[in-house]
Amino acid sequence: MHHTCCDVLKSLLVENSPLPCITPDPGVSSEWQKTGCFYSMPQIRHRPCYPHLKHDLREEPGRRRGDKCSKYYSQYGEKRLTGGLMCAWCTHSICYGFHCIPRGEGRNDVFSAIVTRWPKAPRVVVYDFACTLAPYCLTRELEFFADTLFVVDGFHAKGHTKCSPAVFLTSYASTDPRLTQINSSAAECGNSALKRIRKSVSYMSQDHAILYTRVFLEPVEDPQDEEY
């Protein structure tokens, strides 16, 4: 059974090799006001393509499917979310970087940000929809995310009524004291702070709005200084 699962997974992967790296292009990094993508670390990889996953880049599902996460469906499936920013935060609510998204945030936004910017996957990823982000990432890059723990923070766990406790941070914190030190609400606090500039940027041109957002979010932290 184990060998069969491994064979199926390998058939889905583009290559059975580590993610290829690219040489950072300073010209691309300097165009962040046009691209709406700014991170404290350069892009070291392209987002891989997965031709054997026919729904790889499709929009998030628009209807309920079986017994999957009801919170995930209510947020994404009903298409209530509009575009904005996807920000990556450390546990001190310092922003690693951000990129603009045309529609509601999806799993690919988080996956692409980590794969293209992080030399090594984070040891712990705290995300309000980690229940679906984990299989999304592991299906595509098993080796890269092999040592990563995907967990839902305590605040959002209450809405995951159909999800297993195996995706809750509290389940692991009871056996690993290091996890109790994680400020799992750091991203929530950071995203709440962004509401202070939401009205201002709505009256700006795209270039000015992105510049204003970057200044508001500074200082931007280097992820090599943070384990989680």
Summary of the structure (lengths in Angstrom):
residues: 228
radius of gyration: 18.0
end to end distance: 33.4
largest distance: 57.3
contacts: 594
relative contact order: 0.16
helix: 43%
strand: 12%
